[in-house]
Amino acid sequence: MKRRKFIANSSKAGAALSIMGIYACKETKKKEEGAADTAEMPETAAEPFFKLSLAQWSIHKMIREDGVDPYTFAEKAKNWGFTGLEYVSQLYNPELEKAGYSEEAMAAFVEKCNAEAEKHGMENVLIMIDGQGNLAVTDEAERNETIEKHKKWVDAAAAMGCHAIRVNLNGSNDPEEWIANSVDGLTKLSTYAKTKNINVLVENHGGLSSNGALHAQVMEKVELDNCGTLPDFGNFCIKRKEGTWDCAEMYDIYKGVEELMPHAKAVSAKSHDFDAEGNETEIDYVKMLKIVKDHGYTGYIGVEYEGSELDEEAGILATKELLIEASKKLG
């Protein structure tokens, strides 16, 4: 009440307050406008804890069915927002097999891949090796022959600036034999690869390699720092139904990734189908990424779309988006 009486009895004070009121209104309006501008500005999205690479298998239908040149891999991956390339050896087999995997043919493969990667500013990450023999076969002579075939790919990976090759551990179905054979094959191959500064990574890719516990045992027995794992979110079928691709025995996918991550030097984000919200229908990506992150992994995660509901480009982009969105939910 005193303040009102004072204002009423003092025209000078009233004028001063009036001016101050106008000034305050203007400042309030500016602040409100500023707040509105800030609210309209998009929040800076947190960067994922990993880098994004593309597994070339994601475009195997384009290459095999549509006649797409496999050497356009770098260009396509760049356009889809990736920075790393994961090559698949078998997609180049038509030309390499014809030449008997000669030094000249392998050198040409390396030169073309390097030129395309450099042209599009991409990083060569690794080469996935298939169809070059069984590293865990019981016959030692066959196992040694397989190792020799893989050495050419170690050399190619080194010449391309990759950090690794991915191999499969096919061979014996007896756990004890499989472990012993795997340790022998990997030790010999990794010892050679070490001279080239290349890692030899084993993916869970069916059979006993999809048993996370046994797979981890092999890693512990090899005891070479350039031999590790490439956990794949989805390849945990240990046994298929006879005559079909349907799985008869499935290993727990989250348990498997947990067991393989201590030895991981690469990670593969497998996908098949998506629901209306963009989530993978069989794999909880948030749960998977938490396992990966909790193990301190910050390298490349490769998108590997294998579905049929979406075409390959749409499936690749859906998987990439899912990885980014899932990583945001980890905080």
Secondary structure in CASP SS format (residue, H / E / C, confidence):
PFRMAT SS
TARGET T0000
AUTHOR 0000-0000-0000
METHOD secondary structure of the structure
MODEL  1
M C 1.00
K H 1.00
R H 1.00
R H 1.00
K H 1.00
F H 1.00
I H 1.00
A H 1.00
N H 1.00
S C 1.00
S H 1.00
K H 1.00
A H 1.00
G H 1.00
A H 1.00
A H 1.00
L H 1.00
S H 1.00
I H 1.00
M H 1.00
G H 1.00
I H 1.00
Y H 1.00
A H 1.00
C H 1.00
K H 1.00
E H 1.00
T H 1.00
K H 1.00
K H 1.00
K H 1.00
E H 1.00
E H 1.00
G H 1.00
A H 1.00
A H 1.00
D H 1.00
T H 1.00
A H 1.00
E H 1.00
M C 1.00
P C 1.00
E C 1.00
T C 1.00
A C 1.00
A C 1.00
E C 1.00
P C 1.00
F C 1.00
F C 1.00
K E 1.00
L E 1.00
S E 1.00
L E 1.00
A E 1.00
Q H 1.00
W H 1.00
S H 1.00
I H 1.00
H H 1.00
K H 1.00
M H 1.00
I H 1.00
R H 1.00
E H 1.00
D C 1.00
G C 1.00
V C 1.00
D C 1.00
P H 1.00
Y H 1.00
T H 1.00
F H 1.00
A H 1.00
E H 1.00
K H 1.00
A H 1.00
K H 1.00
N H 1.00
W C 1.00
G C 1.00
F C 1.00
T C 1.00
G E 1.00
L E 1.00
E E 1.00
Y E 1.00
V E 1.00
S H 1.00
Q H 1.00
L H 1.00
Y H 1.00
N H 1.00
P H 1.00
E H 1.00
L H 1.00
E H 1.00
K H 1.00
A C 1.00
G C 1.00
Y C 1.00
S C 1.00
E H 1.00
E H 1.00
A H 1.00
M H 1.00
A H 1.00
A H 1.00
F H 1.00
V H 1.00
E H 1.00
K H 1.00
C H 1.00
N H 1.00
A H 1.00
E H 1.00
A H 1.00
E H 1.00
K H 1.00
H C 1.00
G C 1.00
M C 1.00
E E 1.00
N E 1.00
V E 1.00
L E 1.00
I E 1.00
M E 1.00
I C 1.00
D C 1.00
G C 1.00
Q C 1.00
G C 1.00
N C 1.00
L C 1.00
A E 1.00
V C 1.00
T C 1.00
D C 1.00
E H 1.00
A H 1.00
E H 1.00
R H 1.00
N H 1.00
E H 1.00
T H 1.00
I H 1.00
E H 1.00
K H 1.00
H H 1.00
K H 1.00
K H 1.00
W H 1.00
V H 1.00
D H 1.00
A H 1.00
A H 1.00
A H 1.00
A H 1.00
M C 1.00
G C 1.00
C C 1.00
H C 1.00
A E 1.00
I E 1.00
R E 1.00
V E 1.00
N C 1.00
L C 1.00
N C 1.00
G E 1.00
S C 1.00
N C 1.00
D C 1.00
P H 1.00
E H 1.00
E H 1.00
W H 1.00
I H 1.00
A H 1.00
N H 1.00
S H 1.00
V H 1.00
D H 1.00
G H 1.00
L H 1.00
T H 1.00
K H 1.00
L H 1.00
S H 1.00
T H 1.00
Y H 1.00
A H 1.00
K H 1.00
T C 1.00
K C 1.00
N C 1.00
I C 1.00
N E 1.00
V E 1.00
L E 1.00
V E 1.00
E E 1.00
N C 1.00
H C 1.00
G C 1.00
G H 1.00
L H 1.00
S H 1.00
S H 1.00
N C 1.00
G H 1.00
A H 1.00
L H 1.00
H H 1.00
A H 1.00
Q H 1.00
V H 1.00
M H 1.00
E H 1.00
K H 1.00
V H 1.00
E C 1.00
L C 1.00
D C 1.00
N C 1.00
C E 1.00
G E 1.00
T E 1.00
L E 1.00
P C 1.00
D E 1.00
F C 1.00
G C 1.00
N C 1.00
F C 1.00
C E 1.00
I E 1.00
K E 1.00
R E 1.00
K C 1.00
E C 1.00
G C 1.00
T C 1.00
W C 1.00
D C 1.00
C E 1.00
A E 1.00
E E 1.00
M E 1.00
Y C 1.00
D C 1.00
I H 1.00
Y H 1.00
K H 1.00
G H 1.00
V H 1.00
E H 1.00
E H 1.00
L H 1.00
M H 1.00
P H 1.00
H H 1.00
A E 1.00
K C 1.00
A C 1.00
V E 1.00
S E 1.00
A E 1.00
K E 1.00
S E 1.00
H C 1.00
D C 1.00
F E 1.00
D C 1.00
A C 1.00
E C 1.00
G C 1.00
N C 1.00
E E 1.00
T C 1.00
E C 1.00
I C 1.00
D C 1.00
Y H 1.00
V H 1.00
K H 1.00
M H 1.00
L H 1.00
K H 1.00
I H 1.00
V H 1.00
K H 1.00
D H 1.00
H C 1.00
G C 1.00
Y C 1.00
T C 1.00
G C 1.00
Y E 1.00
I E 1.00
G E 1.00
V E 1.00
E E 1.00
Y E 1.00
E C 1.00
G C 1.00
S C 1.00
E C 1.00
L C 1.00
D C 1.00
E H 1.00
E H 1.00
A H 1.00
G H 1.00
I H 1.00
L H 1.00
A H 1.00
T H 1.00
K H 1.00
E H 1.00
L H 1.00
L H 1.00
I H 1.00
E H 1.00
A H 1.00
S H 1.00
K H 1.00
K C 1.00
L C 1.00
G C 1.00
END
